[in-house]
Amino acid sequence: MADFAKIFNTEKHGQVLVMFDSGDNGAEVKFFFKPFGFGVCQISNNFIDTKEGWDSAQRFFESIDEAKAVDQVLPALTHFSTFFGEKANA
């Protein structure tokens, strides 16, 4: 059975969970993370609901390693940290 989730425990940014899922309009690769002082947040990359879209989403998911997972969530972590004055995740 193929994996549908990956979890990375980073020292600087905490846990980042990556999940391959289906959304209302096609495949999604979702990233879950927890900025300092907040609950769990989510961002997602959406793919068109075609065979090519699902294949592209699967390839993207399979390519995710810890560095790529952090790259995906870092803009949101930085935004939260800057907006609310916290530096714990930036």
BELMO-V171937 format. One line per field, one symbol per residue. psi: psi as a letter, one per 40 degrees, with the letter a starting at -180 (. if undefined). A space follows every 50 residues. Layout:
psi->???
//
This chain:
psi->hiieiihhgiddeaihhhhhihadeaiihihhigiheiahihiihiiigi ddddddddddddehadddddddeddddddddddeeiede.
//
